[in-house]
Amino acid sequence: MNTLFVYGTLRPNQANEHILAPLNGRWQKGYVHGVVHTLDWGPDIGLPAIVLDPIAAQVEGLFFIHDQLDAHLPMLDEFEGLQYERVEVQGFDDNGQPIDAWVYIMKNLHD
């Protein structure tokens, strides 16, 4: 899969845009369904973390599309750290067309 849904600090003009910018991928507006929480503990306190929910409201964001995304996933996993988990999601572009993507969600540490 060559697409990552980004809803937080990895987006352009956000605090951590420098992580994806050197990869020179393509950006496309879109959304997934879920609820964004603000982490209230740990090293990422204050940062957004999504919980996916197909019946929840739309969470607007951007799809980062890169032909070699798989090669960069270990670096992204390490950057995201212990409070996030990478999962597959079906999101949608601005026209409502489905897009399969990776997304970093709030990790359930009680599993």
N, CA, C and O atoms as CSV, one atom per row, in Angstrom:
chain,resi,resn,atom,element,x,y,z
A,1,MET,N,N,0.855,-1.173,0.000
A,1,MET,CA,C,0.000,0.000,0.000
A,1,MET,C,C,0.905,1.240,0.000
A,1,MET,O,O,1.890,1.295,0.735
A,2,ASN,N,N,0.571,2.205,-0.806
A,2,ASN,CA,C,1.447,3.369,-0.981
A,2,ASN,C,C,0.835,4.673,-0.466
A,2,ASN,O,O,1.236,5.757,-0.890
A,3,THR,N,N,-0.148,4.569,0.461
A,3,THR,CA,C,-0.864,5.754,0.921
A,3,THR,C,C,-0.951,5.765,2.443
A,3,THR,O,O,-1.187,4.736,3.076
A,4,LEU,N,N,-0.755,6.954,3.017
A,4,LEU,CA,C,-0.853,7.161,4.455
A,4,LEU,C,C,-1.833,8.291,4.708
A,4,LEU,O,O,-1.694,9.368,4.127
A,5,PHE,N,N,-2.829,8.067,5.569
A,5,PHE,CA,C,-3.746,9.140,5.950
A,5,PHE,C,C,-3.128,9.897,7.120
A,5,PHE,O,O,-2.764,9.307,8.137
A,6,VAL,N,N,-3.017,11.213,6.958
A,6,VAL,CA,C,-2.360,12.067,7.948
A,6,VAL,C,C,-3.374,13.107,8.435
A,6,VAL,O,O,-3.986,13.815,7.635
A,7,TYR,N,N,-3.540,13.185,9.747
A,7,TYR,CA,C,-4.526,14.102,10.326
A,7,TYR,C,C,-3.922,15.026,11.376
A,7,TYR,O,O,-4.622,15.888,11.906
A,8,GLY,N,N,-2.640,14.864,11.688
A,8,GLY,CA,C,-2.025,15.631,12.772
A,8,GLY,C,C,-0.784,16.382,12.344
A,8,GLY,O,O,-0.787,17.090,11.337
A,9,THR,N,N,0.273,16.223,13.114
A,9,THR,CA,C,1.460,17.066,12.972
A,9,THR,C,C,2.353,16.718,11.791
A,9,THR,O,O,3.308,17.448,11.523
A,10,LEU,N,N,2.081,15.629,11.072
A,10,LEU,CA,C,2.883,15.293,9.891
A,10,LEU,C,C,2.437,16.040,8.632
A,10,LEU,O,O,3.125,16.008,7.612
A,11,ARG,N,N,1.299,16.703,8.706
A,11,ARG,CA,C,0.787,17.446,7.544
A,11,ARG,C,C,1.666,18.647,7.218
A,11,ARG,O,O,2.398,19.135,8.079
A,12,PRO,N,N,1.595,19.125,5.974
A,12,PRO,CA,C,2.331,20.357,5.614
A,12,PRO,C,C,1.932,21.515,6.533
A,12,PRO,O,O,0.774,21.651,6.926
A,13,ASN,N,N,2.909,22.330,6.856
A,13,ASN,CA,C,2.730,23.509,7.715
A,13,ASN,C,C,2.392,23.161,9.160
A,13,ASN,O,O,1.844,23.991,9.886
A,14,GLN,N,N,2.717,21.939,9.583
A,14,GLN,CA,C,2.538,21.526,10.964
A,14,GLN,C,C,3.906,21.209,11.566
A,14,GLN,O,O,4.910,21.193,10.855
A,15,ALA,N,N,3.945,20.960,12.865
A,15,ALA,CA,C,5.201,20.835,13.609
A,15,ALA,C,C,6.149,19.762,13.080
A,15,ALA,O,O,7.365,19.946,13.124
A,16,ASN,N,N,5.624,18.655,12.584
A,16,ASN,CA,C,6.482,17.555,12.146
A,16,ASN,C,C,6.446,17.311,10.636
A,16,ASN,O,O,6.687,16.196,10.175
A,17,GLU,N,N,6.147,18.351,9.883
A,17,GLU,CA,C,6.118,18.210,8.426
A,17,GLU,C,C,7.462,17.760,7.871
A,17,GLU,O,O,7.518,17.173,6.791
A,18,HIS,N,N,8.544,18.028,8.595
A,18,HIS,CA,C,9.892,17.676,8.133
A,18,HIS,C,C,10.112,16.161,8.032
A,18,HIS,O,O,11.090,15.724,7.427
A,19,ILE,N,N,9.238,15.378,8.601
A,19,ILE,CA,C,9.381,13.919,8.533
A,19,ILE,C,C,9.020,13.401,7.134
A,19,ILE,O,O,9.739,12.570,6.579
A,20,LEU,N,N,7.929,13.877,6.572
A,20,LEU,CA,C,7.472,13.406,5.252
A,20,LEU,C,C,7.962,14.274,4.093
A,20,LEU,O,O,8.071,13.790,2.967
A,21,ALA,N,N,8.256,15.538,4.351
A,21,ALA,CA,C,8.630,16.456,3.271
A,21,ALA,C,C,9.776,15.945,2.397
A,21,ALA,O,O,9.686,16.073,1.176
A,22,PRO,N,N,10.854,15.368,2.956
A,22,PRO,CA,C,11.961,14.924,2.098
A,22,PRO,C,C,11.602,13.763,1.167
A,22,PRO,O,O,12.332,13.482,0.217
A,23,LEU,N,N,10.487,13.094,1.436
A,23,LEU,CA,C,10.096,11.943,0.614
A,23,LEU,C,C,9.464,12.362,-0.710
A,23,LEU,O,O,9.328,11.551,-1.627
A,24,ASN,N,N,9.079,13.634,-0.803
A,24,ASN,CA,C,8.505,14.183,-2.044
A,24,ASN,C,C,7.320,13.377,-2.559
A,24,ASN,O,O,7.235,13.056,-3.744
A,25,GLY,N,N,6.418,13.061,-1.658
A,25,GLY,CA,C,5.187,12.380,-2.066
A,25,GLY,C,C,4.153,13.377,-2.560
A,25,GLY,O,O,4.406,14.579,-2.638
A,26,ARG,N,N,2.995,12.855,-2.887
A,26,ARG,CA,C,1.879,13.665,-3.377
A,26,ARG,C,C,0.819,13.731,-2.279
A,26,ARG,O,O,0.607,12.751,-1.565
A,27,TRP,N,N,0.165,14.854,-2.141
A,27,TRP,CA,C,-0.873,15.061,-1.125
A,27,TRP,C,C,-2.248,15.143,-1.778
A,27,TRP,O,O,-2.404,15.715,-2.857
A,28,GLN,N,N,-3.238,14.566,-1.113
A,28,GLN,CA,C,-4.615,14.629,-1.604
A,28,GLN,C,C,-5.551,14.779,-0.399
A,28,GLN,O,O,-5.440,14.034,0.575
A,29,LYS,N,N,-6.463,15.737,-0.472
A,29,LYS,CA,C,-7.424,15.945,0.611
A,29,LYS,C,C,-8.370,14.754,0.713
A,29,LYS,O,O,-8.687,14.097,-0.279
A,30,GLY,N,N,-8.808,14.497,1.938
A,30,GLY,CA,C,-9.767,13.421,2.146
A,30,GLY,C,C,-10.168,13.307,3.599
A,30,GLY,O,O,-9.934,14.213,4.399
A,31,TYR,N,N,-10.775,12.182,3.929
A,31,TYR,CA,C,-11.248,11.981,5.300
A,31,TYR,C,C,-11.387,10.499,5.616
A,31,TYR,O,O,-11.450,9.647,4.729
A,32,VAL,N,N,-11.430,10.227,6.915
A,32,VAL,CA,C,-11.786,8.921,7.443
A,32,VAL,C,C,-12.870,9.169,8.486
A,32,VAL,O,O,-13.148,10.315,8.839
A,33,HIS,N,N,-13.473,8.109,8.972
A,33,HIS,CA,C,-14.469,8.250,10.035
A,33,HIS,C,C,-13.838,7.862,11.361
A,33,HIS,O,O,-13.202,6.814,11.476
A,34,GLY,N,N,-14.018,8.717,12.362
A,34,GLY,CA,C,-13.466,8.437,13.676
A,34,GLY,C,C,-13.601,9.627,14.596
A,34,GLY,O,O,-14.291,10.603,14.302
A,35,VAL,N,N,-12.914,9.511,15.727
A,35,VAL,CA,C,-12.906,10.566,16.734
A,35,VAL,C,C,-11.452,10.852,17.081
A,35,VAL,O,O,-10.687,9.929,17.361
A,36,VAL,N,N,-11.070,12.114,17.063
A,36,VAL,CA,C,-9.715,12.510,17.414
A,36,VAL,C,C,-9.693,12.923,18.883
A,36,VAL,O,O,-10.467,13.775,19.320
A,37,HIS,N,N,-8.791,12.301,19.629
A,37,HIS,CA,C,-8.584,12.611,21.039
A,37,HIS,C,C,-7.246,13.330,21.186
A,37,HIS,O,O,-6.406,13.282,20.287
A,38,THR,N,N,-7.058,13.984,22.302
A,38,THR,CA,C,-5.767,14.578,22.640
A,38,THR,C,C,-5.126,13.700,23.702
A,38,THR,O,O,-5.700,13.479,24.769
A,39,LEU,N,N,-3.934,13.202,23.403
A,39,LEU,CA,C,-3.257,12.335,24.361
A,39,LEU,C,C,-2.977,13.113,25.646
A,39,LEU,O,O,-2.509,14.251,25.607
A,40,ASP,N,N,-3.271,12.478,26.790
A,40,ASP,CA,C,-3.118,13.168,28.074
A,40,ASP,C,C,-2.087,12.507,28.987
A,40,ASP,O,O,-2.075,12.741,30.195
A,41,TRP,N,N,-1.225,11.680,28.398
A,41,TRP,CA,C,-0.155,11.043,29.164
A,41,TRP,C,C,0.963,10.645,28.204
A,41,TRP,O,O,0.779,10.632,26.987
A,42,GLY,N,N,2.107,10.325,28.764
A,42,GLY,CA,C,3.206,9.787,27.970
A,42,GLY,C,C,3.981,10.826,27.184
A,42,GLY,O,O,3.763,12.028,27.331
A,43,PRO,N,N,4.902,10.339,26.335
A,43,PRO,CA,C,5.801,11.245,25.605
A,43,PRO,C,C,5.090,12.105,24.556
A,43,PRO,O,O,5.626,13.134,24.142
A,44,ASP,N,N,3.912,11.707,24.128
A,44,ASP,CA,C,3.201,12.456,23.089
A,44,ASP,C,C,2.035,13.261,23.659
A,44,ASP,O,O,1.085,13.573,22.942
A,45,ILE,N,N,2.107,13.592,24.929
A,45,ILE,CA,C,1.035,14.350,25.569
A,45,ILE,C,C,0.715,15.614,24.765
A,45,ILE,O,O,1.610,16.337,24.327
A,46,GLY,N,N,-0.565,15.853,24.589
A,46,GLY,CA,C,-1.019,17.038,23.866
A,46,GLY,C,C,-1.194,16.842,22.368
A,46,GLY,O,O,-1.725,17.718,21.686
A,47,LEU,N,N,-0.751,15.692,21.848
A,47,LEU,CA,C,-0.869,15.448,20.407
A,47,LEU,C,C,-2.172,14.723,20.071
A,47,LEU,O,O,-2.730,14.026,20.919
A,48,PRO,N,N,-2.656,14.883,18.845
A,48,PRO,CA,C,-3.897,14.214,18.457
A,48,PRO,C,C,-3.674,12.728,18.193
A,48,PRO,O,O,-2.617,12.316,17.716
A,49,ALA,N,N,-4.692,11.939,18.515
A,49,ALA,CA,C,-4.677,10.501,18.228
A,49,ALA,C,C,-6.095,10.080,17.882
A,49,ALA,O,O,-7.029,10.330,18.644
A,50,ILE,N,N,-6.251,9.444,16.741
A,50,ILE,CA,C,-7.575,9.073,16.261
A,50,ILE,C,C,-7.962,7.678,16.738
A,50,ILE,O,O,-7.123,6.786,16.861
A,51,VAL,N,N,-9.250,7.517,17.001
A,51,VAL,CA,C,-9.867,6.216,17.202
A,51,VAL,C,C,-10.849,6.061,16.047
A,51,VAL,O,O,-11.798,6.836,15.925
A,52,LEU,N,N,-10.623,5.062,15.203
A,52,LEU,CA,C,-11.479,4.865,14.033
A,52,LEU,C,C,-12.846,4.352,14.457
A,52,LEU,O,O,-12.965,3.546,15.380
A,53,ASP,N,N,-13.874,4.833,13.770
A,53,ASP,CA,C,-15.248,4.416,14.041
A,53,ASP,C,C,-16.064,4.683,12.779
A,53,ASP,O,O,-16.283,5.841,12.424
A,54,PRO,N,N,-16.517,3.627,12.094
A,54,PRO,CA,C,-17.200,3.820,10.811
A,54,PRO,C,C,-18.506,4.609,10.897
A,54,PRO,O,O,-18.996,5.093,9.877
A,55,ILE,N,N,-19.080,4.748,12.097
A,55,ILE,CA,C,-20.327,5.520,12.203
A,55,ILE,C,C,-20.101,6.906,12.805
A,55,ILE,O,O,-21.054,7.661,13.001
A,56,ALA,N,N,-18.855,7.240,13.097
A,56,ALA,CA,C,-18.532,8.562,13.651
A,56,ALA,C,C,-18.427,9.593,12.528
A,56,ALA,O,O,-18.521,9.272,11.344
A,57,ALA,N,N,-18.234,10.809,12.936
A,57,ALA,CA,C,-18.102,11.924,11.993
A,57,ALA,C,C,-16.841,11.783,11.143
A,57,ALA,O,O,-15.962,10.972,11.434
A,58,GLN,N,N,-16.775,12.577,10.106
A,58,GLN,CA,C,-15.591,12.614,9.248
A,58,GLN,C,C,-14.464,13.348,9.960
A,58,GLN,O,O,-14.674,14.383,10.593
A,59,VAL,N,N,-13.272,12.794,9.842
A,59,VAL,CA,C,-12.066,13.470,10.301
A,59,VAL,C,C,-11.318,13.880,9.037
A,59,VAL,O,O,-10.833,13.036,8.284
A,60,GLU,N,N,-11.234,15.177,8.823
A,60,GLU,CA,C,-10.562,15.703,7.634
A,60,GLU,C,C,-9.059,15.554,7.782
A,60,GLU,O,O,-8.513,15.680,8.878
A,61,GLY,N,N,-8.406,15.288,6.680
A,61,GLY,CA,C,-6.963,15.172,6.686
A,61,GLY,C,C,-6.438,15.124,5.263
A,61,GLY,O,O,-7.087,15.581,4.322
A,62,LEU,N,N,-5.258,14.566,5.132
A,62,LEU,CA,C,-4.616,14.456,3.828
A,62,LEU,C,C,-4.089,13.044,3.635
A,62,LEU,O,O,-3.603,12.407,4.570
A,63,PHE,N,N,-4.195,12.577,2.414
A,63,PHE,CA,C,-3.553,11.319,2.041
A,63,PHE,C,C,-2.187,11.663,1.475
A,63,PHE,O,O,-2.065,12.469,0.553
A,64,PHE,N,N,-1.149,11.032,2.047
A,64,PHE,CA,C,0.209,11.164,1.543
A,64,PHE,C,C,0.470,9.939,0.678
A,64,PHE,O,O,0.431,8.809,1.165
A,65,ILE,N,N,0.734,10.165,-0.604
A,65,ILE,CA,C,0.877,9.083,-1.573
A,65,ILE,C,C,2.320,9.049,-2.060
A,65,ILE,O,O,2.849,10.049,-2.546
A,66,HIS,N,N,2.947,7.884,-1.920
A,66,HIS,CA,C,4.357,7.740,-2.284
A,66,HIS,C,C,4.567,6.316,-2.792
A,66,HIS,O,O,4.209,5.357,-2.108
A,67,ASP,N,N,5.142,6.171,-3.985
A,67,ASP,CA,C,5.325,4.857,-4.598
A,67,ASP,C,C,6.160,3.906,-3.749
A,67,ASP,O,O,5.998,2.689,-3.846
A,68,GLN,N,N,7.036,4.435,-2.933
A,68,GLN,CA,C,7.937,3.614,-2.117
A,68,GLN,C,C,7.607,3.739,-0.620
A,68,GLN,O,O,8.494,3.593,0.221
A,69,LEU,N,N,6.350,4.004,-0.290
A,69,LEU,CA,C,5.986,4.230,1.109
A,69,LEU,C,C,6.397,3.061,2.006
A,69,LEU,O,O,6.864,3.277,3.124
A,70,ASP,N,N,6.228,1.834,1.528
A,70,ASP,CA,C,6.570,0.665,2.354
A,70,ASP,C,C,8.000,0.728,2.879
A,70,ASP,O,O,8.264,0.298,4.002
A,71,ALA,N,N,8.918,1.252,2.089
A,71,ALA,CA,C,10.315,1.335,2.504
A,71,ALA,C,C,10.512,2.308,3.664
A,71,ALA,O,O,11.507,2.215,4.383
A,72,HIS,N,N,9.574,3.241,3.855
A,72,HIS,CA,C,9.701,4.256,4.887
A,72,HIS,C,C,8.863,3.954,6.131
A,72,HIS,O,O,8.937,4.689,7.116
A,73,LEU,N,N,8.073,2.889,6.095
A,73,LEU,CA,C,7.199,2.585,7.230
A,73,LEU,C,C,7.965,2.288,8.518
A,73,LEU,O,O,7.526,2.732,9.578
A,74,PRO,N,N,9.089,1.561,8.487
A,74,PRO,CA,C,9.816,1.360,9.756
A,74,PRO,C,C,10.242,2.675,10.410
A,74,PRO,O,O,10.167,2.807,11.632
A,75,MET,N,N,10.689,3.647,9.612
A,75,MET,CA,C,11.064,4.953,10.142
A,75,MET,C,C,9.838,5.657,10.729
A,75,MET,O,O,9.920,6.260,11.799
A,76,LEU,N,N,8.706,5.581,10.032
A,76,LEU,CA,C,7.488,6.223,10.525
A,76,LEU,C,C,6.982,5.540,11.791
A,76,LEU,O,O,6.534,6.212,12.720
A,77,ASP,N,N,7.050,4.205,11.838
A,77,ASP,CA,C,6.629,3.484,13.041
A,77,ASP,C,C,7.456,3.931,14.243
A,77,ASP,O,O,6.918,4.159,15.326
A,78,GLU,N,N,8.761,4.055,14.045
A,78,GLU,CA,C,9.637,4.479,15.140
A,78,GLU,C,C,9.319,5.911,15.552
A,78,GLU,O,O,9.273,6.222,16.742
A,79,PHE,N,N,9.100,6.782,14.572
A,79,PHE,CA,C,8.767,8.172,14.886
A,79,PHE,C,C,7.472,8.255,15.691
A,79,PHE,O,O,7.402,8.987,16.678
A,80,GLU,N,N,6.458,7.518,15.280
A,80,GLU,CA,C,5.155,7.588,15.950
A,80,GLU,C,C,5.220,7.049,17.380
A,80,GLU,O,O,4.498,7.535,18.250
A,81,GLY,N,N,6.060,6.068,17.634
A,81,GLY,CA,C,6.307,5.620,19.002
A,81,GLY,C,C,5.242,4.726,19.600
A,81,GLY,O,O,4.379,4.196,18.899
A,82,LEU,N,N,5.321,4.569,20.920
A,82,LEU,CA,C,4.525,3.569,21.623
A,82,LEU,C,C,3.060,3.928,21.803
A,82,LEU,O,O,2.265,3.053,22.146
A,83,GLN,N,N,2.673,5.168,21.587
A,83,GLN,CA,C,1.281,5.546,21.812
A,83,GLN,C,C,0.412,5.452,20.552
A,83,GLN,O,O,-0.788,5.723,20.587
A,84,TYR,N,N,1.041,5.066,19.446
A,84,TYR,CA,C,0.312,4.951,18.180
A,84,TYR,C,C,0.530,3.569,17.579
A,84,TYR,O,O,1.548,2.919,17.817
A,85,GLU,N,N,-0.445,3.142,16.798
A,85,GLU,CA,C,-0.380,1.870,16.093
A,85,GLU,C,C,-0.782,2.108,14.643
A,85,GLU,O,O,-1.760,2.806,14.372
A,86,ARG,N,N,-0.028,1.528,13.711
A,86,ARG,CA,C,-0.355,1.675,12.286
A,86,ARG,C,C,-1.322,0.576,11.880
A,86,ARG,O,O,-1.052,-0.607,12.086
A,87,VAL,N,N,-2.462,0.977,11.295
A,87,VAL,CA,C,-3.477,0.035,10.829
A,87,VAL,C,C,-3.955,0.459,9.443
A,87,VAL,O,O,-3.726,1.588,9.011
A,88,GLU,N,N,-4.618,-0.461,8.761
A,88,GLU,CA,C,-5.233,-0.142,7.475
A,88,GLU,C,C,-6.598,0.490,7.703
A,88,GLU,O,O,-7.312,0.136,8.641
A,89,VAL,N,N,-6.948,1.428,6.835
A,89,VAL,CA,C,-8.249,2.084,6.912
A,89,VAL,C,C,-8.737,2.345,5.495
A,89,VAL,O,O,-7.945,2.530,4.571
A,90,GLN,N,N,-10.047,2.357,5.345
A,90,GLN,CA,C,-10.604,2.827,4.085
A,90,GLN,C,C,-11.087,4.250,4.315
A,90,GLN,O,O,-12.029,4.492,5.070
A,91,GLY,N,N,-10.426,5.178,3.653
A,91,GLY,CA,C,-10.819,6.567,3.708
A,91,GLY,C,C,-11.487,6.954,2.403
A,91,GLY,O,O,-11.783,6.108,1.559
A,92,PHE,N,N,-11.718,8.250,2.255
A,92,PHE,CA,C,-12.417,8.749,1.073
A,92,PHE,C,C,-11.808,10.065,0.634
A,92,PHE,O,O,-11.408,10.888,1.457
A,93,ASP,N,N,-11.741,10.255,-0.691
A,93,ASP,CA,C,-11.262,11.534,-1.195
A,93,ASP,C,C,-12.409,12.539,-1.185
A,93,ASP,O,O,-13.518,12.218,-0.759
A,94,ASP,N,N,-12.140,13.751,-1.654
A,94,ASP,CA,C,-13.156,14.814,-1.636
A,94,ASP,C,C,-14.403,14.480,-2.449
A,94,ASP,O,O,-15.464,15.068,-2.236
A,95,ASN,N,N,-14.274,13.535,-3.382
A,95,ASN,CA,C,-15.415,13.144,-4.208
A,95,ASN,C,C,-16.129,11.918,-3.658
A,95,ASN,O,O,-17.043,11.390,-4.291
A,96,GLY,N,N,-15.708,11.463,-2.466
A,96,GLY,CA,C,-16.340,10.298,-1.853
A,96,GLY,C,C,-15.838,8.965,-2.377
A,96,GLY,O,O,-16.404,7.921,-2.056
A,97,GLN,N,N,-14.775,8.989,-3.185
A,97,GLN,CA,C,-14.206,7.752,-3.712
A,97,GLN,C,C,-13.326,7.103,-2.643
A,97,GLN,O,O,-12.523,7.783,-2.005
A,98,PRO,N,N,-13.474,5.781,-2.444
A,98,PRO,CA,C,-12.692,5.120,-1.404
A,98,PRO,C,C,-11.199,5.078,-1.726
A,98,PRO,O,O,-10.789,4.946,-2.879
A,99,ILE,N,N,-10.406,5.194,-0.666
A,99,ILE,CA,C,-8.952,5.107,-0.756
A,99,ILE,C,C,-8.472,4.239,0.408
A,99,ILE,O,O,-8.744,4.551,1.567
A,100,ASP,N,N,-7.768,3.163,0.106
A,100,ASP,CA,C,-7.165,2.337,1.152
A,100,ASP,C,C,-5.846,2.965,1.554
A,100,ASP,O,O,-5.040,3.350,0.707
A,101,ALA,N,N,-5.634,3.065,2.864
A,101,ALA,CA,C,-4.440,3.744,3.364
A,101,ALA,C,C,-4.034,3.182,4.714
A,101,ALA,O,O,-4.811,2.514,5.397
A,102,TRP,N,N,-2.797,3.472,5.076
A,102,TRP,CA,C,-2.344,3.278,6.445
A,102,TRP,C,C,-2.750,4.503,7.239
A,102,TRP,O,O,-2.899,5.588,6.677
A,103,VAL,N,N,-2.931,4.340,8.544
A,103,VAL,CA,C,-3.174,5.465,9.444
A,103,VAL,C,C,-2.617,5.081,10.809
A,103,VAL,O,O,-2.641,3.913,11.197
A,104,TYR,N,N,-2.119,6.072,11.526
A,104,TYR,CA,C,-1.664,5.839,12.898
A,104,TYR,C,C,-2.800,6.207,13.840
A,104,TYR,O,O,-3.261,7.348,13.871
A,105,ILE,N,N,-3.243,5.210,14.612
A,105,ILE,CA,C,-4.354,5.392,15.536
A,105,ILE,C,C,-3.835,5.371,16.971
A,105,ILE,O,O,-2.695,4.982,17.226
A,106,MET,N,N,-4.689,5.795,17.904
A,106,MET,CA,C,-4.339,5.722,19.313
A,106,MET,C,C,-4.251,4.245,19.700
A,106,MET,O,O,-5.197,3.482,19.506
A,107,LYS,N,N,-3.119,3.864,20.241
A,107,LYS,CA,C,-2.888,2.475,20.615
A,107,LYS,C,C,-3.628,2.157,21.904
A,107,LYS,O,O,-3.592,2.921,22.869
A,108,ASN,N,N,-4.298,1.013,21.898
A,108,ASN,CA,C,-4.962,0.535,23.104
A,108,ASN,C,C,-3.923,-0.255,23.897
A,108,ASN,O,O,-3.610,-1.395,23.556
A,109,LEU,N,N,-3.400,0.346,24.940
A,109,LEU,CA,C,-2.321,-0.278,25.705
A,109,LEU,C,C,-2.831,-1.293,26.715
A,109,LEU,O,O,-2.049,-1.866,27.474
A,110,HIS,N,N,-4.144,-1.518,26.725
A,110,HIS,CA,C,-4.722,-2.472,27.674
A,110,HIS,C,C,-4.940,-3.840,27.059
A,110,HIS,O,O,-5.466,-4.736,27.719
A,111,ASP,N,N,-4.542,-4.016,25.800
A,111,ASP,CA,C,-4.701,-5.326,25.140
A,111,ASP,C,C,-3.651,-6.295,25.634
A,111,ASP,O,O,-3.619,-7.446,25.198
